[in-house]
Amino acid sequence: MKFLIDTNPPKIEKWIEEAPDFVAGQLIVPASTRKNWGGTFGLDNSAFVRFDAKKFARLQKNQQEWKESCLFVTCPDVPGDARRTLEIWRHRDMFSEEFDLSLVLQNGIEDMEETPAVFIGGRDPWKESQACLDLVRTAKILKKHVHCGRVNQIKRFSLYSEAGADTCDGSSIAIHDNKLRDIIKRHNNSEASESRLF
């Protein structure tokens, strides 16, 4: 699993050079004025903070040039509420003409119908529940890209890496370089310890 980091192009390039096994590219959000770095990226709707339809539309329009490098664009969602989020997702065409929008999985989605796309949202502790991890595994069997939001610590990074998620992001990771370096160090130490056991 690799991070998409909400930061400027020079910093993304630096991270790709320093930690290519842990950083895939850039996460861009509606409130951001960041330029696209020209490589792999994803677009988040920022509903966890506050969804702004005009900014979300402008964000997509501004990223048209790099559309081929986009992993996902999240459909507006209601944090912690699968039923309301699915209701919005069924009307996703009103939020985008340029991109296919991904459903953000929320608490309770495991009890509903098929989940067509996977961006792991939801509130704690559901985000770390067996039900949520089963959704990730199901999505991977169906060959879908899986992204997990709010990965700021080694525990969640390890959990979703083992489940097979492709990418992740974390606001603390974007702000504090030492947080990502700590995850890299602890992950590598854990893998080294496991290899010594065999």
Disulfide bonds with the S-S distance in Angstrom:
none
